[in-house]
Amino acid sequence: MHDQASIRQMIWYRQFIPRLGVFFVYKGVAEAGFMAAFFTAYFLLLNFPVYAVTQMPVTALDRAIGFHPLTLVLYFSLWLYVSLAPSWMIAKEELVAYLWASLGLAVSGCAIFYYWPTATPPPDVDWSRYPGFGFLRSVDDSGNACPSLHVAFAVFSGIWTHLVLRRMRCPVWVLAVNACWCLGIVYSTLSTKQHVVLDAVAGTVLGAVWFLIHLQLILPLARKLQSQPVLAPAGTGREPGPEQV
């Protein structure tokens, strides 16, 4: 098992697997628990809206983008993408802060869905021609539209993945791949007709706001708590400090 200091000294492509192993159980349990709680709340709000559902307007840009079924792969890839940044974090306080920020993003989005349920208008698509969409349309048809949490989590995760990759001293082309993946997920919410442009814009704002809250408030607080003497027993050396953004 590599320690944090030795991992940071490795060349970038050798860091990926050792980083996964740091707090491996904590990461797995936290991610599974978060996903279970999130999807429970999400589908309850989707299937049992408390208030009248507002249909989101379609813009000229929505009509220009059209329907592109092959981007469904990008749409589903979000659930792999959101795990990258926390999987490669190696400072416990950063993982804790990341979990709290993700929870805040999810709760704020669900609160909007509770008080202002929205839906995307039915697209002019013959779904019988696209059996690959059957599962998606059956479980997540058109509700919980604005803001798009798909986009919000893609943006939040994309920024943090960029920062983690930079810490690892990854070359520019790796950062470009990450940016393209993030943008591709955002685009896929429109090209699969799961969302309209206004949903994506609102989701981008929500994800960016929670990134700033995480960076400016939650993460400094977590680092401050981690640095308290009670967390470092007398006679023991401190672990290497957290990676700085």
Buried (B, 14 or more C-beta within 10 A) or exposed (E): EBEBEEBBEBEBEEBBEBBEEBBEEBBEEBBEEBBEEBBEBBBEBBEEBEEEBEEBEBEEEBEEBEEBBEBBEBBBBBEEBBBBBBBBBBBBBBBBBBBBBBBBBBEBBBEBBBEEBBBBBEBEBEBEEBEEBEEBBEEBBBBBBBBBBBBBBBBBBBBBBBBBBBBBEBEEEBBEEBBEBBBBBBBBBBBBBBBBBBBBBBBBBBBBBBBEBBBEBBBEBBBEEBEEEEEEEEEEEEBBEBBEE
